[in-house]
Amino acid sequence: MARRLRIGLTGGVASGKSTAAARFAERGVPVIDADQAARTVVAAGQPGLAAVIERFSPSVLTPGGELDRRALRDLIFSDPKSRRDLEAILHPLINAEMERLEKAAKGHYVVMAIPLLVEGDAAGRVDRILVVDTDESVQLQRLMARDGIDADQARAILAAQARRAERLAKADDVLENDGTVADLRQAVDRMHERYLSLAAALRS
């Protein structure tokens, strides 16, 4: 059986990755989302949640017993060691969940939506890296509006990710998101046709 083309979709926070991923899905492409996999592995009753509680204490839980993602985020962004510890717990579980979903998916190619693709060790698991790119000042404003945080918090989140130049240096393909949502969707459509051709060549 021929190997299926894997596209790693990434970009800075608030760059438009979710919009791009949604458009790929609308075109019938399986989208395996690392953020969704991350939520799955720390759901109530999962070993991932137990490991997080053991490392960070029950203070990272909501009154209902679910993971308080905002409290955990605030904790790890103020402490690089805590962030590394969390990654050591969750990354293997997230990778395994994404592999499971990818094997079950149907389609000519698959999109692996991984926000920290460049920063982490996931680049070797994809054939091509697709970066959604936008100006960092736009990211900052979108992030503040989306999450209801101040500029200092937003800058700290941006600082924890790869710089824009690093992502672009590793990109095989780029979706420029400097226009409207409709512009980005049309750019995804063009990329989709390109990937169908590449996927066909890989299968032949």
NUTI-123443 format. One record per residue (C-alpha): residue in three letters; x, y, z; residue number from 1. Coordinates in steps of 0.5 Angstrom, whole numbers, always signed. Layout:
N
<residu ala c1 X c2 Y c3 Z num NUM>
...
This chain:
204
<residu met c1 +0 c2 +0 c3 +0 num 1>
<residu ala c1 +3 c2 +7 c3 -2 num 2>
<residu arg c1 +4 c2 +12 c3 +3 num 3>
<residu arg c1 +0 c2 +18 c3 +4 num 4>
<residu leu c1 +2 c2 +25 c3 +4 num 5>
<residu arg c1 +2 c2 +28 c3 +11 num 6>
<residu ile c1 +2 c2 +36 c3 +11 num 7>
<residu gly c1 +4 c2 +39 c3 +17 num 8>
<residu leu c1 +0 c2 +46 c3 +18 num 9>
<residu thr c1 +3 c2 +51 c3 +23 num 10>
<residu gly c1 +4 c2 +58 c3 +24 num 11>
<residu gly c1 +4 c2 +63 c3 +30 num 12>
<residu val c1 -1 c2 +64 c3 +35 num 13>
<residu ala c1 -7 c2 +67 c3 +32 num 14>
<residu ser c1 -4 c2 +67 c3 +25 num 15>
<residu gly c1 -11 c2 +64 c3 +22 num 16>
<residu lys c1 -9 c2 +56 c3 +23 num 17>
<residu ser c1 -16 c2 +55 c3 +25 num 18>
<residu thr c1 -19 c2 +58 c3 +19 num 19>
<residu ala c1 -14 c2 +54 c3 +14 num 20>
<residu ala c1 -15 c2 +48 c3 +18 num 21>
<residu ala c1 -23 c2 +49 c3 +17 num 22>
<residu arg c1 -22 c2 +50 c3 +10 num 23>
<residu phe c1 -18 c2 +44 c3 +9 num 24>
<residu ala c1 -24 c2 +40 c3 +12 num 25>
<residu glu c1 -29 c2 +43 c3 +8 num 26>
<residu arg c1 -25 c2 +40 c3 +2 num 27>
<residu gly c1 -26 c2 +33 c3 +5 num 28>
<residu val c1 -19 c2 +33 c3 +8 num 29>
<residu pro c1 -18 c2 +29 c3 +14 num 30>
<residu val c1 -15 c2 +34 c3 +19 num 31>
<residu ile c1 -12 c2 +31 c3 +25 num 32>
<residu asp c1 -11 c2 +37 c3 +30 num 33>
<residu ala c1 -6 c2 +37 c3 +36 num 34>
<residu asp c1 -10 c2 +41 c3 +40 num 35>
<residu gln c1 -16 c2 +37 c3 +40 num 36>
<residu ala c1 -11 c2 +31 c3 +41 num 37>
<residu ala c1 -8 c2 +35 c3 +47 num 38>
<residu arg c1 -15 c2 +36 c3 +50 num 39>
<residu thr c1 -17 c2 +28 c3 +49 num 40>
<residu val c1 -11 c2 +26 c3 +53 num 41>
<residu val c1 -12 c2 +30 c3 +59 num 42>
<residu ala c1 -20 c2 +29 c3 +59 num 43>
<residu ala c1 -23 c2 +26 c3 +66 num 44>
<residu gly c1 -21 c2 +19 c3 +68 num 45>
<residu gln c1 -15 c2 +19 c3 +63 num 46>
<residu pro c1 -8 c2 +18 c3 +65 num 47>
<residu gly c1 -5 c2 +24 c3 +62 num 48>
<residu leu c1 -9 c2 +28 c3 +67 num 49>
<residu ala c1 -7 c2 +24 c3 +73 num 50>
<residu ala c1 +0 c2 +25 c3 +71 num 51>
<residu val c1 -1 c2 +33 c3 +70 num 52>
<residu ile c1 -4 c2 +33 c3 +77 num 53>
<residu glu c1 +1 c2 +29 c3 +80 num 54>
<residu arg c1 +6 c2 +34 c3 +77 num 55>
<residu phe c1 +3 c2 +41 c3 +78 num 56>
<residu ser c1 -2 c2 +39 c3 +84 num 57>
<residu pro c1 -10 c2 +39 c3 +84 num 58>
<residu ser c1 -10 c2 +47 c3 +84 num 59>
<residu val c1 -10 c2 +46 c3 +76 num 60>
<residu leu c1 -17 c2 +43 c3 +76 num 61>
<residu thr c1 -23 c2 +46 c3 +76 num 62>
<residu pro c1 -29 c2 +45 c3 +81 num 63>
<residu gly c1 -32 c2 +40 c3 +77 num 64>
<residu gly c1 -25 c2 +36 c3 +76 num 65>
<residu glu c1 -23 c2 +38 c3 +69 num 66>
<residu leu c1 -17 c2 +41 c3 +67 num 67>
<residu asp c1 -16 c2 +49 c3 +68 num 68>
<residu arg c1 -13 c2 +50 c3 +62 num 69>
<residu arg c1 -12 c2 +58 c3 +63 num 70>
<residu ala c1 -9 c2 +56 c3 +70 num 71>
<residu leu c1 -4 c2 +51 c3 +68 num 72>
<residu arg c1 -2 c2 +56 c3 +62 num 73>
<residu asp c1 -1 c2 +62 c3 +67 num 74>
<residu leu c1 +3 c2 +57 c3 +71 num 75>
<residu ile c1 +8 c2 +54 c3 +65 num 76>
<residu phe c1 +9 c2 +61 c3 +62 num 77>
<residu ser c1 +12 c2 +64 c3 +68 num 78>
<residu asp c1 +16 c2 +58 c3 +69 num 79>
<residu pro c1 +20 c2 +55 c3 +63 num 80>
<residu lys c1 +22 c2 +48 c3 +67 num 81>
<residu ser c1 +14 c2 +47 c3 +69 num 82>
<residu arg c1 +13 c2 +48 c3 +61 num 83>
<residu arg c1 +18 c2 +43 c3 +60 num 84>
<residu asp c1 +16 c2 +38 c3 +65 num 85>
<residu leu c1 +9 c2 +39 c3 +62 num 86>
<residu glu c1 +11 c2 +38 c3 +55 num 87>
<residu ala c1 +15 c2 +31 c3 +57 num 88>
<residu ile c1 +8 c2 +29 c3 +60 num 89>
<residu leu c1 +4 c2 +30 c3 +54 num 90>
<residu his c1 +8 c2 +30 c3 +48 num 91>
<residu pro c1 +8 c2 +23 c3 +47 num 92>
<residu leu c1 +1 c2 +22 c3 +49 num 93>
<residu ile c1 -1 c2 +27 c3 +44 num 94>
<residu asn c1 +3 c2 +24 c3 +39 num 95>
<residu ala c1 +0 c2 +17 c3 +40 num 96>
<residu glu c1 -7 c2 +20 c3 +39 num 97>
<residu met c1 -5 c2 +23 c3 +33 num 98>
<residu glu c1 -2 c2 +17 c3 +30 num 99>
<residu arg c1 -8 c2 +13 c3 +32 num 100>
<residu leu c1 -13 c2 +18 c3 +29 num 101>
<residu glu c1 -9 c2 +19 c3 +22 num 102>
<residu lys c1 -9 c2 +11 c3 +21 num 103>
<residu ala c1 -16 c2 +11 c3 +22 num 104>
<residu ala c1 -17 c2 +17 c3 +17 num 105>
<residu lys c1 -19 c2 +17 c3 +10 num 106>
<residu gly c1 -17 c2 +21 c3 +4 num 107>
<residu his c1 -12 c2 +22 c3 -1 num 108>
<residu tyr c1 -7 c2 +26 c3 +4 num 109>
<residu val c1 -8 c2 +28 c3 +11 num 110>
<residu val c1 -7 c2 +35 c3 +15 num 111>
<residu met c1 -3 c2 +35 c3 +21 num 112>
<residu ala c1 -5 c2 +41 c3 +25 num 113>
<residu ile c1 +1 c2 +42 c3 +30 num 114>
<residu pro c1 +2 c2 +49 c3 +33 num 115>
<residu leu c1 +9 c2 +48 c3 +35 num 116>
<residu leu c1 +11 c2 +44 c3 +30 num 117>
<residu val c1 +17 c2 +48 c3 +29 num 118>
<residu glu c1 +19 c2 +48 c3 +36 num 119>
<residu gly c1 +18 c2 +41 c3 +38 num 120>
<residu asp c1 +20 c2 +34 c3 +35 num 121>
<residu ala c1 +14 c2 +33 c3 +30 num 122>
<residu ala c1 +17 c2 +36 c3 +24 num 123>
<residu gly c1 +20 c2 +29 c3 +22 num 124>
<residu arg c1 +13 c2 +26 c3 +22 num 125>
<residu val c1 +11 c2 +30 c3 +16 num 126>
<residu asp c1 +13 c2 +31 c3 +9 num 127>
<residu arg c1 +11 c2 +38 c3 +8 num 128>
<residu ile c1 +11 c2 +44 c3 +13 num 129>
<residu leu c1 +5 c2 +49 c3 +11 num 130>
<residu val c1 +6 c2 +55 c3 +15 num 131>
<residu val c1 +0 c2 +60 c3 +16 num 132>
<residu asp c1 +4 c2 +67 c3 +16 num 133>
<residu thr c1 +2 c2 +74 c3 +18 num 134>
<residu asp c1 +5 c2 +80 c3 +21 num 135>
<residu glu c1 +7 c2 +79 c3 +29 num 136>
<residu ser c1 +3 c2 +86 c3 +31 num 137>
<residu val c1 -3 c2 +83 c3 +28 num 138>
<residu gln c1 -2 c2 +76 c3 +32 num 139>
<residu leu c1 -1 c2 +81 c3 +38 num 140>
<residu gln c1 -8 c2 +84 c3 +37 num 141>
<residu arg c1 -12 c2 +78 c3 +35 num 142>
<residu leu c1 -9 c2 +74 c3 +41 num 143>
<residu met c1 -11 c2 +80 c3 +46 num 144>
<residu ala c1 -18 c2 +80 c3 +43 num 145>
<residu arg c1 -19 c2 +73 c3 +43 num 146>
<residu asp c1 -17 c2 +71 c3 +50 num 147>
<residu gly c1 -18 c2 +77 c3 +54 num 148>
<residu ile c1 -11 c2 +78 c3 +56 num 149>
<residu asp c1 -6 c2 +84 c3 +56 num 150>
<residu ala c1 -1 c2 +86 c3 +52 num 151>
<residu asp c1 +5 c2 +83 c3 +57 num 152>
<residu gln c1 +1 c2 +77 c3 +57 num 153>
<residu ala c1 +0 c2 +76 c3 +49 num 154>
<residu arg c1 +8 c2 +78 c3 +48 num 155>
<residu ala c1 +10 c2 +72 c3 +53 num 156>
<residu ile c1 +6 c2 +67 c3 +49 num 157>
<residu leu c1 +9 c2 +70 c3 +43 num 158>
<residu ala c1 +16 c2 +69 c3 +46 num 159>
<residu ala c1 +15 c2 +62 c3 +48 num 160>
<residu gln c1 +14 c2 +60 c3 +40 num 161>
<residu ala c1 +19 c2 +60 c3 +35 num 162>
<residu arg c1 +20 c2 +67 c3 +31 num 163>
<residu arg c1 +17 c2 +68 c3 +25 num 164>
<residu ala c1 +23 c2 +68 c3 +21 num 165>
<residu glu c1 +25 c2 +61 c3 +24 num 166>
<residu arg c1 +18 c2 +58 c3 +22 num 167>
<residu leu c1 +19 c2 +61 c3 +15 num 168>
<residu ala c1 +26 c2 +58 c3 +14 num 169>
<residu lys c1 +23 c2 +51 c3 +15 num 170>
<residu ala c1 +17 c2 +52 c3 +11 num 171>
<residu asp c1 +16 c2 +48 c3 +5 num 172>
<residu asp c1 +9 c2 +52 c3 +3 num 173>
<residu val c1 +6 c2 +59 c3 +6 num 174>
<residu leu c1 -1 c2 +61 c3 +6 num 175>
<residu glu c1 +0 c2 +69 c3 +7 num 176>
<residu asn c1 -6 c2 +71 c3 +12 num 177>
<residu asp c1 -5 c2 +79 c3 +11 num 178>
<residu gly c1 -12 c2 +80 c3 +7 num 179>
<residu thr c1 -19 c2 +77 c3 +9 num 180>
<residu val c1 -22 c2 +71 c3 +11 num 181>
<residu ala c1 -24 c2 +70 c3 +4 num 182>
<residu asp c1 -17 c2 +71 c3 +1 num 183>
<residu leu c1 -15 c2 +66 c3 +6 num 184>
<residu arg c1 -20 c2 +60 c3 +4 num 185>
<residu gln c1 -18 c2 +61 c3 -3 num 186>
<residu ala c1 -11 c2 +61 c3 -2 num 187>
<residu val c1 -12 c2 +54 c3 +2 num 188>
<residu asp c1 -16 c2 +52 c3 -4 num 189>
<residu arg c1 -10 c2 +53 c3 -9 num 190>
<residu met c1 -6 c2 +49 c3 -4 num 191>
<residu his c1 -11 c2 +44 c3 -4 num 192>
<residu glu c1 -10 c2 +42 c3 -11 num 193>
<residu arg c1 -3 c2 +43 c3 -11 num 194>
<residu tyr c1 -3 c2 +37 c3 -5 num 195>
<residu leu c1 -8 c2 +33 c3 -9 num 196>
<residu ser c1 -3 c2 +33 c3 -15 num 197>
<residu leu c1 +3 c2 +31 c3 -10 num 198>
<residu ala c1 -1 c2 +26 c3 -7 num 199>
<residu ala c1 -2 c2 +23 c3 -13 num 200>
<residu ala c1 +5 c2 +23 c3 -15 num 201>
<residu leu c1 +7 c2 +19 c3 -8 num 202>
<residu arg c1 +2 c2 +14 c3 -10 num 203>
<residu ser c1 +4 c2 +12 c3 -17 num 204>
